[in-house]
Each structure stands twice: as C-alpha cells, then as structure tokens.
Amino acid sequence: MNQTYDFVIIGAGPAGLAAAMEAKKQKLSVLVLDEQPEAGGQIYRSVS
C-alpha cells in the first residue's frame, strides 16, 4: 500500500519533532523517520 504525506521529516530530535507539530497544526500529514526506535535525537542518546 502506498501512502503519501505532505511532509517527511528525517530526524526525531527536538527540531524534527517541533517541525512535525507545526505541520500538524496546519492540518498537514507528516511522517517522522529516525534511525532509533525512540524519539529525542541526541538528547535521548546522551542520557544515561
């Protein structure tokens, strides 16, 4: 099945998540991709 999105954001760090939230406020469809299974970017990865 093919899916289309208005925005595809690569990186689920703070900037990527903020961009996704702003796009959703505008009623746009968004896909956020990241290499890790959890969002957070370097903030998530640097916490022990």
PDB file of N, H, CA, C and O in Angstrom:
ATOM      1  N   MET A   1       0.844  -1.181   0.000  1.00  0.00           N
ATOM      2  CA  MET A   1       0.000   0.000   0.000  1.00  0.00           C
ATOM      3  C   MET A   1       0.888   1.243   0.000  1.00  0.00           C
ATOM      4  O   MET A   1       1.818   1.338   0.801  1.00  0.00           O
ATOM      5  N   ASN A   2       0.617   2.171  -0.868  1.00  0.00           N
ATOM      6  H   ASN A   2      -0.138   2.093  -1.519  1.00  0.00           H
ATOM      7  CA  ASN A   2       1.359   3.425  -0.926  1.00  0.00           C
ATOM      8  C   ASN A   2       0.672   4.467  -0.073  1.00  0.00           C
ATOM      9  O   ASN A   2      -0.556   4.548  -0.038  1.00  0.00           O
ATOM     10  N   GLN A   3       1.465   5.257   0.608  1.00  0.00           N
ATOM     11  H   GLN A   3       2.462   5.191   0.580  1.00  0.00           H
ATOM     12  CA  GLN A   3       0.950   6.345   1.440  1.00  0.00           C
ATOM     13  C   GLN A   3       1.664   7.620   1.021  1.00  0.00           C
ATOM     14  O   GLN A   3       2.874   7.605   0.794  1.00  0.00           O
ATOM     15  N   THR A   4       0.944   8.705   0.918  1.00  0.00           N
ATOM     16  H   THR A   4      -0.039   8.717   1.102  1.00  0.00           H
ATOM     17  CA  THR A   4       1.570   9.986   0.607  1.00  0.00           C
ATOM     18  C   THR A   4       1.453  10.908   1.811  1.00  0.00           C
ATOM     19  O   THR A   4       0.496  10.833   2.582  1.00  0.00           O
ATOM     20  N   TYR A   5       2.441  11.776   1.955  1.00  0.00           N
ATOM     21  H   TYR A   5       3.219  11.837   1.329  1.00  0.00           H
ATOM     22  CA  TYR A   5       2.492  12.724   3.065  1.00  0.00           C
ATOM     23  C   TYR A   5       2.803  14.105   2.517  1.00  0.00           C
ATOM     24  O   TYR A   5       3.448  14.242   1.477  1.00  0.00           O
ATOM     25  N   ASP A   6       2.341  15.126   3.224  1.00  0.00           N
ATOM     26  H   ASP A   6       1.817  15.014   4.069  1.00  0.00           H
ATOM     27  CA  ASP A   6       2.696  16.494   2.868  1.00  0.00           C
ATOM     28  C   ASP A   6       4.148  16.786   3.241  1.00  0.00           C
ATOM     29  O   ASP A   6       4.857  17.485   2.518  1.00  0.00           O
ATOM     30  N   PHE A   7       4.583  16.238   4.386  1.00  0.00           N
ATOM     31  H   PHE A   7       4.007  15.669   4.974  1.00  0.00           H
ATOM     32  CA  PHE A   7       5.953  16.436   4.868  1.00  0.00           C
ATOM     33  C   PHE A   7       6.534  15.118   5.336  1.00  0.00           C
ATOM     34  O   PHE A   7       5.856  14.322   5.985  1.00  0.00           O
ATOM     35  N   VAL A   8       7.786  14.894   5.006  1.00  0.00           N
ATOM     36  H   VAL A   8       8.338  15.541   4.479  1.00  0.00           H
ATOM     37  CA  VAL A   8       8.551  13.785   5.569  1.00  0.00           C
ATOM     38  C   VAL A   8       9.735  14.426   6.282  1.00  0.00           C
ATOM     39  O   VAL A   8      10.541  15.123   5.665  1.00  0.00           O
ATOM     40  N   ILE A   9       9.830  14.185   7.577  1.00  0.00           N
ATOM     41  H   ILE A   9       9.175  13.619   8.078  1.00  0.00           H
ATOM     42  CA  ILE A   9      10.883  14.775   8.394  1.00  0.00           C
ATOM     43  C   ILE A   9      11.848  13.670   8.784  1.00  0.00           C
ATOM     44  O   ILE A   9      11.444  12.638   9.321  1.00  0.00           O
ATOM     45  N   ILE A  10      13.117  13.891   8.512  1.00  0.00           N
ATOM     46  H   ILE A  10      13.445  14.729   8.076  1.00  0.00           H
ATOM     47  CA  ILE A  10      14.139  12.910   8.848  1.00  0.00           C
ATOM     48  C   ILE A  10      14.860  13.406  10.093  1.00  0.00           C
ATOM     49  O   ILE A  10      15.574  14.409  10.066  1.00  0.00           O
ATOM     50  N   GLY A  11      14.655  12.682  11.176  1.00  0.00           N
ATOM     51  H   GLY A  11      14.075  11.868  11.198  1.00  0.00           H
ATOM     52  CA  GLY A  11      15.256  13.034  12.458  1.00  0.00           C
ATOM     53  C   GLY A  11      14.176  13.359  13.474  1.00  0.00           C
ATOM     54  O   GLY A  11      13.389  14.287  13.288  1.00  0.00           O
ATOM     55  N   ALA A  12      14.147  12.583  14.552  1.00  0.00           N
ATOM     56  H   ALA A  12      14.786  11.828  14.703  1.00  0.00           H
ATOM     57  CA  ALA A  12      13.132  12.775  15.591  1.00  0.00           C
ATOM     58  C   ALA A  12      13.714  13.467  16.814  1.00  0.00           C
ATOM     59  O   ALA A  12      13.324  13.191  17.949  1.00  0.00           O
ATOM     60  N   GLY A  13      14.654  14.370  16.564  1.00  0.00           N
ATOM     61  H   GLY A  13      14.971  14.594  15.642  1.00  0.00           H
ATOM     62  CA  GLY A  13      15.198  15.196  17.639  1.00  0.00           C
ATOM     63  C   GLY A  13      14.262  16.367  17.905  1.00  0.00           C
ATOM     64  O   GLY A  13      13.172  16.433  17.338  1.00  0.00           O
ATOM     65  N   PRO A  14      14.681  17.290  18.762  1.00  0.00           N
ATOM     66  CA  PRO A  14      13.822  18.431  19.104  1.00  0.00           C
ATOM     67  C   PRO A  14      13.351  19.236  17.888  1.00  0.00           C
ATOM     68  O   PRO A  14      12.179  19.607  17.814  1.00  0.00           O
ATOM     69  N   ALA A  15      14.240  19.505  16.947  1.00  0.00           N
ATOM     70  H   ALA A  15      15.191  19.204  17.007  1.00  0.00           H
ATOM     71  CA  ALA A  15      13.852  20.300  15.775  1.00  0.00           C
ATOM     72  C   ALA A  15      12.880  19.544  14.882  1.00  0.00           C
ATOM     73  O   ALA A  15      11.903  20.119  14.400  1.00  0.00           O
ATOM     74  N   GLY A  16      13.139  18.264  14.659  1.00  0.00           N
ATOM     75  H   GLY A  16      13.932  17.798  15.051  1.00  0.00           H
ATOM     76  CA  GLY A  16      12.245  17.462  13.830  1.00  0.00           C
ATOM     77  C   GLY A  16      10.863  17.331  14.436  1.00  0.00           C
ATOM     78  O   GLY A  16       9.857  17.438  13.735  1.00  0.00           O
ATOM     79  N   LEU A  17      10.815  17.100  15.740  1.00  0.00           N
ATOM     80  H   LEU A  17      11.633  17.013  16.309  1.00  0.00           H
ATOM     81  CA  LEU A  17       9.516  16.971  16.407  1.00  0.00           C
ATOM     82  C   LEU A  17       8.766  18.296  16.426  1.00  0.00           C
ATOM     83  O   LEU A  17       7.546  18.318  16.268  1.00  0.00           O
ATOM     84  N   ALA A  18       9.486  19.407  16.620  1.00  0.00           N
ATOM     85  H   ALA A  18      10.477  19.390  16.749  1.00  0.00           H
ATOM     86  CA  ALA A  18       8.843  20.724  16.587  1.00  0.00           C
ATOM     87  C   ALA A  18       8.284  21.013  15.195  1.00  0.00           C
ATOM     88  O   ALA A  18       7.182  21.548  15.068  1.00  0.00           O
ATOM     89  N   ALA A  19       9.030  20.666  14.163  1.00  0.00           N
ATOM     90  H   ALA A  19       9.925  20.232  14.267  1.00  0.00           H
ATOM     91  CA  ALA A  19       8.550  20.861  12.791  1.00  0.00           C
ATOM     92  C   ALA A  19       7.306  20.026  12.534  1.00  0.00           C
ATOM     93  O   ALA A  19       6.364  20.490  11.893  1.00  0.00           O
ATOM     94  N   ALA A  20       7.302  18.798  13.031  1.00  0.00           N
ATOM     95  H   ALA A  20       8.068  18.421  13.552  1.00  0.00           H
ATOM     96  CA  ALA A  20       6.138  17.923  12.857  1.00  0.00           C
ATOM     97  C   ALA A  20       4.914  18.504  13.558  1.00  0.00           C
ATOM     98  O   ALA A  20       3.809  18.476  13.015  1.00  0.00           O
ATOM     99  N   MET A  21       5.112  19.026  14.759  1.00  0.00           N
ATOM    100  H   MET A  21       6.010  19.049  15.200  1.00  0.00           H
ATOM    101  CA  MET A  21       3.985  19.611  15.496  1.00  0.00           C
ATOM    102  C   MET A  21       3.414  20.826  14.767  1.00  0.00           C
ATOM    103  O   MET A  21       2.197  20.995  14.696  1.00  0.00           O
ATOM    104  N   GLU A  22       4.288  21.664  14.229  1.00  0.00           N
ATOM    105  H   GLU A  22       5.277  21.526  14.287  1.00  0.00           H
ATOM    106  CA  GLU A  22       3.817  22.843  13.495  1.00  0.00           C
ATOM    107  C   GLU A  22       3.068  22.438  12.229  1.00  0.00           C
ATOM    108  O   GLU A  22       2.054  23.048  11.891  1.00  0.00           O
ATOM    109  N   ALA A  23       3.550  21.431  11.537  1.00  0.00           N
ATOM    110  H   ALA A  23       4.375  20.936  11.812  1.00  0.00           H
ATOM    111  CA  ALA A  23       2.862  20.960  10.334  1.00  0.00           C
ATOM    112  C   ALA A  23       1.488  20.394  10.683  1.00  0.00           C
ATOM    113  O   ALA A  23       0.516  20.633   9.966  1.00  0.00           O
ATOM    114  N   LYS A  24       1.406  19.647  11.778  1.00  0.00           N
ATOM    115  H   LYS A  24       2.195  19.453  12.361  1.00  0.00           H
ATOM    116  CA  LYS A  24       0.114  19.078  12.195  1.00  0.00           C
ATOM    117  C   LYS A  24      -0.874  20.178  12.575  1.00  0.00           C
ATOM    118  O   LYS A  24      -2.074  20.035  12.340  1.00  0.00           O
ATOM    119  N   LYS A  25      -0.391  21.266  13.155  1.00  0.00           N
ATOM    120  H   LYS A  25       0.583  21.382  13.347  1.00  0.00           H
ATOM    121  CA  LYS A  25      -1.270  22.399  13.481  1.00  0.00           C
ATOM    122  C   LYS A  25      -1.912  22.967  12.220  1.00  0.00           C
ATOM    123  O   LYS A  25      -3.014  23.514  12.262  1.00  0.00           O
ATOM    124  N   GLN A  26      -1.208  22.830  11.099  1.00  0.00           N
ATOM    125  H   GLN A  26      -0.312  22.385  11.065  1.00  0.00           H
ATOM    126  CA  GLN A  26      -1.722  23.304   9.812  1.00  0.00           C
ATOM    127  C   GLN A  26      -2.531  22.234   9.085  1.00  0.00           C
ATOM    128  O   GLN A  26      -2.888  22.394   7.917  1.00  0.00           O
ATOM    129  N   LYS A  27      -2.817  21.130   9.799  1.00  0.00           N
ATOM    130  H   LYS A  27      -2.528  21.000  10.748  1.00  0.00           H
ATOM    131  CA  LYS A  27      -3.618  20.021   9.255  1.00  0.00           C
ATOM    132  C   LYS A  27      -2.922  19.311   8.090  1.00  0.00           C
ATOM    133  O   LYS A  27      -3.581  18.813   7.176  1.00  0.00           O
ATOM    134  N   LEU A  28      -1.590  19.268   8.129  1.00  0.00           N
ATOM    135  H   LEU A  28      -1.055  19.672   8.871  1.00  0.00           H
ATOM    136  CA  LEU A  28      -0.818  18.584   7.102  1.00  0.00           C
ATOM    137  C   LEU A  28      -0.462  17.182   7.578  1.00  0.00           C
ATOM    138  O   LEU A  28      -0.303  16.951   8.777  1.00  0.00           O
ATOM    139  N   SER A  29      -0.339  16.256   6.650  1.00  0.00           N
ATOM    140  H   SER A  29      -0.469  16.443   5.677  1.00  0.00           H
ATOM    141  CA  SER A  29       0.061  14.893   7.018  1.00  0.00           C
ATOM    142  C   SER A  29       1.584  14.843   7.106  1.00  0.00           C
ATOM    143  O   SER A  29       2.291  15.389   6.259  1.00  0.00           O
ATOM    144  N   VAL A  30       2.071  14.173   8.154  1.00  0.00           N
ATOM    145  H   VAL A  30       1.496  13.730   8.843  1.00  0.00           H
ATOM    146  CA  VAL A  30       3.500  14.184   8.455  1.00  0.00           C
ATOM    147  C   VAL A  30       3.986  12.773   8.742  1.00  0.00           C
ATOM    148  O   VAL A  30       3.300  11.987   9.396  1.00  0.00           O
ATOM    149  N   LEU A  31       5.175  12.463   8.247  1.00  0.00           N
ATOM    150  H   LEU A  31       5.732  13.102   7.716  1.00  0.00           H
ATOM    151  CA  LEU A  31       5.867  11.227   8.590  1.00  0.00           C
ATOM    152  C   LEU A  31       7.216  11.626   9.167  1.00  0.00           C
ATOM    153  O   LEU A  31       7.977  12.354   8.529  1.00  0.00           O
ATOM    154  N   VAL A  32       7.519  11.149  10.384  1.00  0.00           N
ATOM    155  H   VAL A  32       6.901  10.558  10.902  1.00  0.00           H
ATOM    156  CA  VAL A  32       8.812  11.413  11.018  1.00  0.00           C
ATOM    157  C   VAL A  32       9.606  10.111  11.018  1.00  0.00           C
ATOM    158  O   VAL A  32       9.137   9.087  11.515  1.00  0.00           O
ATOM    159  N   LEU A  33      10.806  10.160  10.458  1.00  0.00           N
ATOM    160  H   LEU A  33      11.187  10.992  10.054  1.00  0.00           H
ATOM    161  CA  LEU A  33      11.684   8.992  10.399  1.00  0.00           C
ATOM    162  C   LEU A  33      12.929   9.243  11.242  1.00  0.00           C
ATOM    163  O   LEU A  33      13.455  10.355  11.274  1.00  0.00           O
ATOM    164  N   ASP A  34      13.394   8.202  11.922  1.00  0.00           N
ATOM    165  H   ASP A  34      12.966   7.298  11.896  1.00  0.00           H
ATOM    166  CA  ASP A  34      14.627   8.296  12.694  1.00  0.00           C
ATOM    167  C   ASP A  34      15.276   6.928  12.735  1.00  0.00           C
ATOM    168  O   ASP A  34      14.595   5.909  12.617  1.00  0.00           O
ATOM    169  N   GLU A  35      16.582   6.899  12.902  1.00  0.00           N
ATOM    170  H   GLU A  35      17.135   7.727  12.998  1.00  0.00           H
ATOM    171  CA  GLU A  35      17.294   5.622  12.935  1.00  0.00           C
ATOM    172  C   GLU A  35      17.077   4.869  14.240  1.00  0.00           C
ATOM    173  O   GLU A  35      17.307   3.661  14.304  1.00  0.00           O
ATOM    174  N   GLN A  36      16.639   5.566  15.273  1.00  0.00           N
ATOM    175  H   GLN A  36      16.453   6.547  15.221  1.00  0.00           H
ATOM    176  CA  GLN A  36      16.413   4.947  16.575  1.00  0.00           C
ATOM    177  C   GLN A  36      14.918   4.699  16.786  1.00  0.00           C
ATOM    178  O   GLN A  36      14.090   5.402  16.208  1.00  0.00           O
ATOM    179  N   PRO A  37      14.566   3.713  17.605  1.00  0.00           N
ATOM    180  CA  PRO A  37      13.149   3.421  17.836  1.00  0.00           C
ATOM    181  C   PRO A  37      12.448   4.445  18.734  1.00  0.00           C
ATOM    182  O   PRO A  37      11.218   4.490  18.768  1.00  0.00           O
ATOM    183  N   GLU A  38      13.212   5.266  19.460  1.00  0.00           N
ATOM    184  H   GLU A  38      14.211   5.229  19.433  1.00  0.00           H
ATOM    185  CA  GLU A  38      12.629   6.261  20.361  1.00  0.00           C
ATOM    186  C   GLU A  38      13.001   7.660  19.887  1.00  0.00           C
ATOM    187  O   GLU A  38      14.107   7.888  19.398  1.00  0.00           O
ATOM    188  N   ALA A  39      12.075   8.581  20.035  1.00  0.00           N
ATOM    189  H   ALA A  39      11.176   8.396  20.432  1.00  0.00           H
ATOM    190  CA  ALA A  39      12.326   9.969  19.641  1.00  0.00           C
ATOM    191  C   ALA A  39      13.224  10.653  20.665  1.00  0.00           C
ATOM    192  O   ALA A  39      13.345  10.191  21.799  1.00  0.00           O
ATOM    193  N   GLY A  40      13.846  11.742  20.267  1.00  0.00           N
ATOM    194  H   GLY A  40      13.748  12.118  19.345  1.00  0.00           H
ATOM    195  CA  GLY A  40      14.644  12.531  21.192  1.00  0.00           C
ATOM    196  C   GLY A  40      15.977  12.981  20.643  1.00  0.00           C
ATOM    197  O   GLY A  40      16.586  13.904  21.184  1.00  0.00           O
ATOM    198  N   GLY A  41      16.438  12.357  19.594  1.00  0.00           N
ATOM    199  H   GLY A  41      15.943  11.607  19.155  1.00  0.00           H
ATOM    200  CA  GLY A  41      17.703  12.765  18.992  1.00  0.00           C
ATOM    201  C   GLY A  41      18.870  12.616  19.946  1.00  0.00           C
ATOM    202  O   GLY A  41      18.928  11.665  20.725  1.00  0.00           O
ATOM    203  N   GLN A  42      19.796  13.554  19.884  1.00  0.00           N
ATOM    204  H   GLN A  42      19.749  14.327  19.251  1.00  0.00           H
ATOM    205  CA  GLN A  42      20.992  13.487  20.723  1.00  0.00           C
ATOM    206  C   GLN A  42      20.665  13.660  22.203  1.00  0.00           C
ATOM    207  O   GLN A  42      21.404  13.169  23.057  1.00  0.00           O
ATOM    208  N   ILE A  43      19.578  14.344  22.516  1.00  0.00           N
ATOM    209  H   ILE A  43      18.978  14.742  21.823  1.00  0.00           H
ATOM    210  CA  ILE A  43      19.175  14.486  23.922  1.00  0.00           C
ATOM    211  C   ILE A  43      18.879  13.119  24.507  1.00  0.00           C
ATOM    212  O   ILE A  43      19.322  12.808  25.612  1.00  0.00           O
ATOM    213  N   TYR A  44      18.135  12.300  23.779  1.00  0.00           N
ATOM    214  H   TYR A  44      17.775  12.553  22.881  1.00  0.00           H
ATOM    215  CA  TYR A  44      17.792  10.956  24.251  1.00  0.00           C
ATOM    216  C   TYR A  44      19.040  10.089  24.347  1.00  0.00           C
ATOM    217  O   TYR A  44      19.201   9.343  25.313  1.00  0.00           O
ATOM    218  N   ARG A  45      19.905  10.177  23.378  1.00  0.00           N
ATOM    219  H   ARG A  45      19.774  10.783  22.594  1.00  0.00           H
ATOM    220  CA  ARG A  45      21.075   9.300  23.316  1.00  0.00           C
ATOM    221  C   ARG A  45      22.133   9.656  24.347  1.00  0.00           C
ATOM    222  O   ARG A  45      22.938   8.798  24.709  1.00  0.00           O
ATOM    223  N   SER A  46      22.159  10.898  24.833  1.00  0.00           N
ATOM    224  H   SER A  46      21.505  11.595  24.538  1.00  0.00           H
ATOM    225  CA  SER A  46      23.206  11.302  25.768  1.00  0.00           C
ATOM    226  C   SER A  46      22.819  11.098  27.226  1.00  0.00           C
ATOM    227  O   SER A  46      23.650  11.305  28.111  1.00  0.00           O
ATOM    228  N   VAL A  47      21.592  10.700  27.499  1.00  0.00           N
ATOM    229  H   VAL A  47      20.917  10.532  26.781  1.00  0.00           H
ATOM    230  CA  VAL A  47      21.156  10.464  28.873  1.00  0.00           C
ATOM    231  C   VAL A  47      21.485   9.030  29.250  1.00  0.00           C
ATOM    232  O   VAL A  47      21.172   8.098  28.510  1.00  0.00           O
ATOM    233  N   SER A  48      22.117   8.857  30.404  1.00  0.00           N
ATOM    234  H   SER A  48      22.371   9.615  31.006  1.00  0.00           H
ATOM    235  CA  SER A  48      22.485   7.501  30.845  1.00  0.00           C
ATOM    236  C   SER A  48      21.342   6.828  31.552  1.00  0.00           C
ATOM    237  O   SER A  48      21.473   5.685  31.989  1.00  0.00           O
TER     238      SER A  48
END
